[in-house]
Every structure is written in C-alpha cells, then in structure tokens.
Amino acid sequence: MPLPSAGAWGLLALLSLIWGTSFILMKKGLLVFSALELGATRVSVAALLLLPFAWRELPRVDRSRLKWLALSGTVGTLLPAFLFAYAETRLASGLAGVLNALTVVFALLIGAGLFGQPLGIRRVLGCALGLAGTVVMLLLGGSGGDATPAGMGNAWYGLFIVAATLGYGLSVNVIKHRLTGLMPVAVTSLLLLLIGGPALAFLLLGTGFVHKLATVPGAWAAFGYIALLATLSTAVAMVLFNRLIQQSSTLFAASSTYLIPVVALAWGALDGETFNGWHGAGLLVILAGVVLIHRAR
C-alpha cells in the first residue's frame, strides 16, 4: 500500500479536529435534551442538510447497494448517535473522546474476520492493548461523573461507547469493501436518507423535543449545539471520512483516533473536567495499541 498523500493527511487532521469537538457539543446538548432526543435530532438534521444530494444520487445507485448503505448508516451513524449520547449522561466528554480510539481496533478485527484483511501477531497485541487500556481507564479511573450533565457518573456507561465503536468498525469496512466506486457525498447522503426518515418520525412523534424547544429555558441554545454537531460531525465529516476511506485504507482512515482524544480532552479541560492518573495511563495504553496496529506489517 503506497504512503497516504498530503491531501489524505490533511483530511485526517481536519476530521480529528471536528470529531474531537463533537463530545463537548453532545455534553452541551444534553443539558436540556435526553440522549434519545439528542441522537434523533443529530441524525435528522444531518439527513435534511444532505437531502438535495440524496435525491440527486438515488437514481444513479444500483439498488443492490441500498442494503449496504442501510447497514452502514444503521451501525455507523444511527446507533452510535444514541449510544454516545447515552454514555455521556454518566461519562465525562473527554473520556468519551478517548474511548472513541477503540474504533481502529474494531476496524482491524472486523476487517480480518469478515473481509480477509491480514492480521498478524503485532496487530493482535495492539488490539489487546487497546482493550486493556479501556479497562484501566474505566474500572480504575472512573467516569469523571461530576463533569457530566447529570452531575453523577457510572464507568460502565463506557460500554455504550465500546458498542458504538464496534459499529464504526463494521461501517468503515462496509464502505471500503462493498460501496467502492460511489462518490463520498453519495454514500453519506444516501445512508442518511435511509435512516433519517425513521429518526425524524421518532423525534417528532415519540419524544418531547418540540415541547422542550417551545417551553424550556436554554433549549434553543442546546439545539444550536446539536445542530452544529449534526452539521459538522455528521454531515460534513462523514463526507470527508468516506472520501478518506476511498483514498487510503480503513486503518488509515480510522487513525484519526490518534488526535481525537487529545482534542476531546482539551475541550473537556476547558469546560472544567478533571482527569486522574489512571485516565492518563489508560489513554497511553490505548494509543500504544493503536500505534502498534499501524506499525505492524
């Protein structure tokens, strides 16, 4: 595999900044809205933003690919939108950003198990380190609960992020191996079209979103944070990410996990979140695993 281009490295850095900021935006949205409302709003707004592109691209796409778009959208966008939001009700935003680094571990394991990508001893060790770092961070370091919107914590809520990163790992492999040849904006807009309708219906009919928006003080500000999250971290970043997958490899695209934790922790610190030595040790172990995965041949 040739070395990634300068453009690919630039996309990687931009994605790291955008996605590293997403965790603090979720935290601000959760000050008013529930995790279900936040997740549904995030997906709905992103789908509406890209709707014109979806209608343009839909007639051009082979119908046999719709099932792969639906799968990628469900496990890589819809479910993680709820899982991350639910996790952050009891987990500090910076720690959520650190756990996102597990994406590269699951991208590798799923690529090897389902798509025949090579898996050597070093990569297995890297995966083990990533999972071990998660255990160190959550069981020994705790959840940073005082910094959550609810003012309380539960380290086990980190398992929701583990589940979300498993979905990310499957999604990036589906895009790389089953949706080749589609333009990034086509992949992103169409998968959002497929999941956006159910998300919007649930938001309007199954939650108190509209009532809160009309009656709760600070609701419009919280909605603004979620709308920014949907625009940058879901709609724009997904187009860039799908482009990066096509330009490089699934592992390189997932390696935004190097910088996302740093950005997430920085935003958390600015918002008053504190982190202990076990959190730092867990972060180092996770990133050591990611480095080992990427350096393995």
N, C-alpha and C positions, 0 to 999 in steps of 0.2 A: 504494500500500500504506500503510495507516494506521500511525502510530507504535506500536511494541510497548507493551503495558500494563505497569503497575508489577509485576504478577504475573509477566509474562514476563521482566522484568529480574531479578527475584528468583530465578526458576528458573535463569536464566543464571549468576548469581553462585554459586548453590549447586552447580550442575554443574561449574563451573570449579574450585571447591574440592575436590569429590570426585574428579574426574578428574585434577586436578593432583597429588593424593596417590597415585594408582594406580601411578605409576612407581617410587616408593620401595618400595611394597609388593611389586611384582614383583621388585625387586632383593633384598629380604629373602627372598622365597620361593625365589629361585634359589641361595641359599646352600646349599640341600640338594637341591632337586629340579631336574631338567632342564627345558629350555624346553618340551619336549613334555608332560612331566608337569604343569608349571605351567598351560599352556594348557588341557589337558584337564580338570584339576581346576577351574579357574576356570569353564569353561562348564558342567561337570557340577553343581557346587554351585549355581550360579545357576539352572539348569533345575530342580533339585529344590526349591529355595526357592519357585519360582513354579508348580510343578506343580499345586497345587489350583486356581489361577486358570486355568491352561491347560485342564484338564478341564472347568471351568465354561464357558469361552468357546468351546471347539471345536465344539459342536453349533450355535452361533449364527453361525458364519462360513461364508460361501459357499465351496464347495470350489474355485472358480476362483481364489480369492485365496491358496490354500495355496502355489502356486508362487512368488508374490511374497514371501510370508513366508519361504519356504525360501531364496530368493535373498538377501533382506536379512539373514537370520540367518547365512548362509554367508560372504558377503563383508564384512558389517559387524560380526560378532561372533566367529564360529568361527575364520576365518583370521587376523584381527588378534590374537586371543588368543595364537596361536602365533608370529606374526611379531614382535610387540612383545617377547615373552619371549625369543625367539631373538636379537633385536637387542641386548637388554640384557645378554646374556652377554659382549659385547665393546664395549658403548657405555654411558657414564655415564647414570644415570637422569635427571638434569636435562636432558641433551642430547636424550634420547628425548622428554621432555615438550615441548621446543622444536620438534622436528621434527613433532610432532603438529599444529602450526599449519598444516601443508600441507592439512589436511582442508578448510578453506574454499576453497582453490584448486581442489581436485578436485571439490568440491561444485558450484562455479560452472561448471567446464569440462564436467562430465558433464551438469549441468542444461541447458547451452546445446546440447551436442551431441546429447543423446538426448531431451530433454523440451521443447525450444523456448524456453528462458529467454533473455532478451536478453543480448547480450554486446557491449559497446562497447569503444572503444579504451582507456579508463582501466582497465577490468577486465582486459583482456588484459595491460596493463602491470603491473597488480597481481599477476597470475599469474606473469609473468616475474620480477618482483622476488622473489616467494616462492621460486621455484625457484633463483634466483641466490643468495639467502641460504643456501639449503641447501648449495650448492656451496662457498660461502665457509666455512661452519661446519665441514663435514666434511673438505674437502680441505686447508684451510689451518689450521683449528683443531685437528683431530684428534679422537679418540674419547673422551678422558678415561679411557683404559683402566685406569690404576692403581686407579680407583674402582669397577671392575666386580667382580662376584662371582668371576670367574676371575683377576682381577689383571692382565689384559692387555687390549689393545684392538685394534680394527680399524674405521677410519672407514667402510669400505664396508658394514659392518653397518647403517648408517643407511638403506641402500636397502630393507631389510626394512620399515622404518617408512614409507618412501615408498609401498611397495606396500600397506601396511595403510591408510594414509590415502586411497589411491585407492579401496579397498574401502569405507571410511567415506563417501566422496563419493558413490559409487553407491548405498549403502544409504539415505542420507538422502533422496535423490531418489526412490527406490522407495517409501519410506514416505509421502512427501509427495504423490506423483502416482498411486500405484497402490493405496495402502491407506487412502485417505481414508474417514472415517466410522467406522473401528474405534477403540474406546477404546484409550488408550495401554497399559493393562495387558493388553489382549487382544493387541495387536501384540507386546509384549515377551514375554509368557508363551508365546504360540504359536510364535514363531520359536525360542525357547529349547527348546520341546518338540520341534521338528523336528530341531534339531541336538544336543540334549542326550543323546539315546539313543546315537548313534554315539560321542560324546565319552566318555561313561561306559564304554561297552564297550571302547573303546581304552584308557582309563585303567586298567581292572581287568585286562584280558587282554593288553595289548600293552606295558605299561611295568612298571617295578619299584617303582611308587608304594607299594603295600601293604607290600612288604618293607622299603622305606626307613622307612615310618611306624613299623614294628614294631622296627627294629633300629638306625637311625642316630640318634645323639645330636643333639638340636635339631630333629628332624623335625617334632614336634608344634608347636613354635613357628613353624616355617616354614609348616606347613599353616595355622596360625592367621592368618598374614599373607595367604595366598592366599584363605582363606575370607572374610576381611574384604574383600579385593579383589573377590571374586565377589559378595558381598552388596551392597556399596555401589556399586562402579564398574560392575558388570554388571547385576545385578537392579534395584536401586533407581534408579540413574542412568539406565538405559535407559528405564524407565517415565517418568521426568521428562523425558528428552530427547524421547521420542516425543510427549509432551504439548506440549512447547515447539514442535516442528515443526508440530503442528496449529494452535497458537495464533498462529504467526508465519510466517516464511519459512524455507526451507532455509538461506539465507545467514545470517539472524539466529541460527538455532539453532546453526550451525557456528561462530559468532563467540565461543563460549566459548574459542576458541583465543587470544583476547586475554590471558586471565588464566591459563590452564593452564600456559604456560611459566614464568610468574612463580612460581606455587605449586610447580611441579616443581623449579625451580632452588633455591628456598628450602629444600625438603626435602633436596635433594642437598647443599647447603652445610652444613646441619646434620649430615649424615652424613659430612662430610669431603671432599666432592668439590670440586675446584678448576676454574676456568674461565678461559681466557685471552682476550686482546683480540679474537682472530678469532671466538671463540664469541659474544662480545658484539656484534660487528659483524654477524655472520650473523643473530642474533636481531633486531637492529634492522631489517635489510633485509627479513626475513620479515614482521615486524609492519607495516612500512611498506607492503608489498604487500597485506596483509590490510586495512589502513586504506583504501588506495586502492580496493580492491574494494568495500568497504562504502559509501564516499562517492560512488562512481560512480552515475550515473542513466541 
